[in-house]
Amino acid sequence: MGLSAAIAHSALKTKEPFNEAGNAVKTIGDTSGVGRTSAAFGSKIGWFPYILALAVVLFAFSTMITWSYYGLKAWTYLFGGGCRETGGPLCIFARAYYVSGMIKDHAKGGHMMNKETYQKKMQAQLDQWQAEIEKLQAQAREASADMQARYEEQIRELRAKRDEMETQHQKIQAASAEAWQDFKTGADQAWDSMAAAMKSAWSRFS
C-alpha cells in the first residue's frame, strides 16, 4: 500500500494497534489485465464482461474518492483543516482529473490508429494466406493419390493455423483502444506460426 497505508492508519481512532488491521482503508485491484480477463471469461460466460465493466467502474470511482481523501489529509496536515483550506485541494483534485481525462482522450486517438493499422495489415496477410492455401488445394487435385494425402494433411494444418490467426484478429477487433495490445502478443505468435507453416509447405510442394 506504500504511502497510502500510513495515511489510512493515522486516521484511525483506536488505542489497540491490533484492531487497525480490520479498520484500515485498503485499495484492492488491478485494471492492467482487464482486457485479458474480460476475453478469457467472456469466451465461456457471455455476460461476464458486463459484470467486469461494472466492477472496474466502481473500483475506479472508489480509487478517486480514496486518493482525494489521502490528498486532503496531507493538505490539512501541512496547511490546517479549516473549510477554506480544505476547499483548495479538492478543487485541484477535480481539475487534475479533468486534465488527465483530456490527455487520455488525446492519447487514445494514437492507439486507435495503431490498432486500425495493425488490423488492416493482419487482414491483408490473412487474405494472402487464404489465396496461397487455395493454390495448394489446386495443386493437390492434380497430384498423384499418394501426394494428395500429403497435400491434404499439410492443408489441414495450414487452415487450422489460419483459423487461429483469424480468432486473434477478431479478439483485437472487438477489444477497446486501451486493451487491444493485450491480445497483440497472441496475434504475433499466431502470425509467426502461420508464416513458418506456409514457408514449410511451399518448400515441400514447390
C-alpha positions as CSV (number, residue, x, y, z in Angstrom):
1,M,0.0,0.0,0.0
2,G,3.0,2.3,0.4
3,L,2.3,5.9,1.4
4,S,-1.5,5.4,1.5
5,A,-1.1,2.9,4.3
6,A,0.5,5.4,6.6
7,I,-2.3,8.0,5.9
8,A,-5.1,5.5,6.4
9,H,-3.7,4.1,9.6
10,S,-3.0,7.6,11.0
11,A,-6.7,8.5,10.7
12,L,-7.9,5.5,12.8
13,K,-9.4,6.2,16.2
14,T,-8.2,3.2,18.3
15,K,-5.9,2.5,21.2
16,E,-5.3,-1.0,20.1
17,P,-2.9,-1.3,17.1
18,F,-4.0,-4.8,16.5
19,N,-7.5,-3.6,15.6
20,E,-6.1,-1.4,12.8
21,A,-5.9,-4.4,10.5
22,G,-9.6,-4.6,10.3
23,N,-10.2,-0.9,10.0
24,A,-7.5,0.2,7.6
25,V,-8.6,1.7,4.3
26,K,-7.4,-0.6,1.5
27,T,-7.3,-0.3,-2.2
28,I,-7.6,-3.7,-3.9
29,G,-7.5,-4.4,-7.6
30,D,-5.5,-4.1,-10.8
31,T,-7.0,-2.9,-14.0
32,S,-3.9,-3.6,-16.2
33,G,-5.3,-7.0,-17.2
34,V,-9.0,-6.1,-17.7
35,G,-8.9,-6.8,-21.4
36,R,-7.4,-10.3,-21.0
37,T,-9.7,-11.1,-18.1
38,S,-12.8,-10.0,-20.0
39,A,-11.9,-12.0,-23.1
40,A,-11.0,-15.1,-21.1
41,F,-14.2,-15.3,-19.0
42,G,-16.3,-13.9,-21.8
43,S,-15.4,-16.8,-24.1
44,K,-17.2,-19.1,-21.6
45,I,-19.7,-16.8,-19.8
46,G,-21.2,-14.4,-22.3
47,W,-22.5,-11.8,-19.8
48,F,-19.3,-11.7,-17.7
49,P,-17.7,-8.7,-19.5
50,Y,-20.6,-6.5,-18.3
51,I,-20.1,-7.5,-14.7
52,L,-16.4,-6.9,-15.0
53,A,-17.0,-3.5,-16.6
54,L,-19.3,-2.5,-13.7
55,A,-16.6,-3.7,-11.2
56,V,-13.9,-1.7,-12.9
57,V,-16.1,1.5,-12.9
58,L,-16.8,1.1,-9.2
59,F,-13.1,0.3,-8.5
60,A,-12.0,3.5,-10.4
61,F,-14.6,5.6,-8.6
62,S,-13.6,4.3,-5.2
63,T,-10.0,4.9,-6.0
64,M,-10.7,8.5,-6.9
65,I,-12.5,9.0,-3.6
66,T,-9.8,7.3,-1.6
67,W,-7.0,9.3,-3.1
68,S,-8.9,12.5,-2.7
69,Y,-9.1,11.7,1.0
70,Y,-5.4,10.9,1.1
71,G,-4.6,14.2,-0.6
72,L,-6.9,16.1,1.7
73,K,-5.3,14.6,4.8
74,A,-1.8,15.6,3.5
75,W,-3.1,19.1,2.8
76,T,-4.7,19.6,6.2
77,Y,-1.5,18.4,7.9
78,L,0.5,21.0,6.1
79,F,-1.9,23.9,6.0
80,G,-4.6,23.3,8.6
81,G,-8.1,21.8,8.5
82,G,-10.5,24.8,8.0
83,C,-13.1,24.9,5.3
84,R,-11.2,27.4,3.2
85,E,-8.0,25.4,3.5
86,T,-9.7,22.1,2.5
87,G,-11.5,23.6,-0.4
88,G,-8.2,24.2,-2.3
89,P,-7.0,20.6,-2.6
90,L,-10.5,19.4,-3.7
91,C,-10.6,22.0,-6.4
92,I,-7.1,21.0,-7.6
93,F,-8.0,17.3,-7.4
94,A,-11.1,17.9,-9.6
95,R,-9.2,19.9,-12.2
96,A,-6.4,17.3,-12.2
97,Y,-8.9,14.6,-13.2
98,Y,-10.4,16.8,-15.9
99,V,-6.9,17.5,-17.4
100,S,-5.9,13.8,-17.1
101,G,-9.1,12.8,-18.9
102,M,-8.3,15.2,-21.8
103,I,-4.7,13.7,-22.0
104,K,-6.2,10.2,-22.0
105,D,-8.6,11.0,-24.9
106,H,-5.8,12.6,-26.9
107,A,-3.6,9.5,-26.4
108,K,-6.5,7.2,-27.3
109,G,-6.5,8.6,-30.8
110,G,-3.0,7.3,-31.4
111,H,-3.9,3.9,-30.0
112,M,-6.8,3.7,-32.3
113,M,-4.7,4.5,-35.3
114,N,-2.2,1.8,-34.3
115,K,-4.9,-0.7,-33.8
116,E,-6.5,0.1,-37.2
117,T,-3.2,-0.1,-39.0
118,Y,-2.4,-3.5,-37.3
119,Q,-5.9,-4.8,-38.2
120,K,-5.5,-3.8,-41.9
121,K,-2.1,-5.4,-42.1
122,M,-3.4,-8.6,-40.4
123,Q,-6.4,-8.8,-42.7
124,A,-4.2,-8.4,-45.8
125,Q,-2.0,-11.2,-44.6
126,L,-4.9,-13.4,-43.9
127,D,-6.3,-12.8,-47.4
128,Q,-2.9,-13.6,-48.9
129,W,-2.5,-16.8,-47.0
130,Q,-6.0,-17.9,-47.9
131,A,-5.1,-17.4,-51.6
132,E,-1.9,-19.5,-51.1
133,I,-3.9,-22.3,-49.4
134,E,-6.3,-22.3,-52.4
135,K,-3.3,-22.6,-54.8
136,L,-2.0,-25.6,-52.8
137,Q,-5.5,-27.1,-53.0
138,A,-5.5,-26.7,-56.7
139,Q,-2.1,-28.4,-56.9
140,A,-3.4,-31.2,-54.8
141,R,-6.1,-32.0,-57.2
142,E,-3.6,-32.6,-60.0
143,A,-1.2,-34.6,-57.8
144,S,-1.0,-38.4,-57.5
145,A,-3.0,-40.2,-54.9
146,D,0.0,-40.6,-52.6
147,M,0.9,-36.9,-52.9
148,Q,-2.7,-35.8,-52.5
149,A,-2.7,-37.3,-49.0
150,R,0.4,-35.3,-48.1
151,Y,-1.1,-32.2,-49.6
152,E,-4.4,-32.6,-47.6
153,E,-2.5,-33.2,-44.3
154,Q,-0.5,-30.0,-44.9
155,I,-3.5,-28.0,-46.0
156,R,-5.5,-29.1,-42.9
157,E,-2.6,-27.8,-40.7
158,L,-2.5,-24.5,-42.6
159,R,-6.2,-24.0,-42.3
160,A,-6.1,-24.7,-38.5
161,K,-3.3,-22.1,-38.1
162,R,-5.1,-19.6,-40.2
163,D,-8.3,-20.1,-38.2
164,E,-6.3,-19.4,-35.0
165,M,-5.0,-16.2,-36.5
166,E,-8.5,-15.2,-37.6
167,T,-9.6,-15.8,-34.0
168,Q,-6.8,-13.5,-32.7
169,H,-7.8,-10.9,-35.4
170,Q,-11.4,-11.0,-34.1
171,K,-10.2,-10.5,-30.5
172,I,-8.2,-7.4,-31.5
173,Q,-11.2,-6.1,-33.5
174,A,-13.5,-6.4,-30.5
175,A,-11.0,-5.0,-28.0
176,S,-11.0,-1.4,-26.9
177,A,-8.4,1.1,-27.8
178,E,-6.7,0.6,-24.5
179,A,-6.9,-3.2,-24.3
180,W,-6.2,-4.4,-27.8
181,Q,-2.4,-4.5,-27.2
182,D,-3.1,-7.2,-24.5
183,F,-4.0,-9.5,-27.4
184,K,-1.2,-8.4,-29.8
185,T,1.3,-10.9,-28.3
186,G,-1.0,-13.8,-29.1
187,A,-1.7,-12.5,-32.5
188,D,2.0,-12.1,-33.2
189,Q,2.7,-15.7,-32.1
190,A,-0.1,-17.0,-34.4
191,W,1.3,-14.9,-37.2
192,D,4.8,-16.3,-36.8
193,S,3.5,-19.9,-36.6
194,M,1.4,-19.5,-39.7
195,A,4.2,-17.9,-41.7
196,A,6.6,-20.7,-40.7
197,A,4.0,-23.4,-41.7
198,M,3.3,-21.7,-45.0
199,K,7.0,-21.5,-45.8
200,S,7.4,-25.1,-44.9
201,A,4.5,-26.1,-47.1
202,W,5.8,-24.3,-50.2
203,S,9.3,-25.8,-49.7
204,R,7.8,-29.3,-49.7
205,F,5.5,-28.9,-52.6
206,S,7.0,-26.3,-54.9
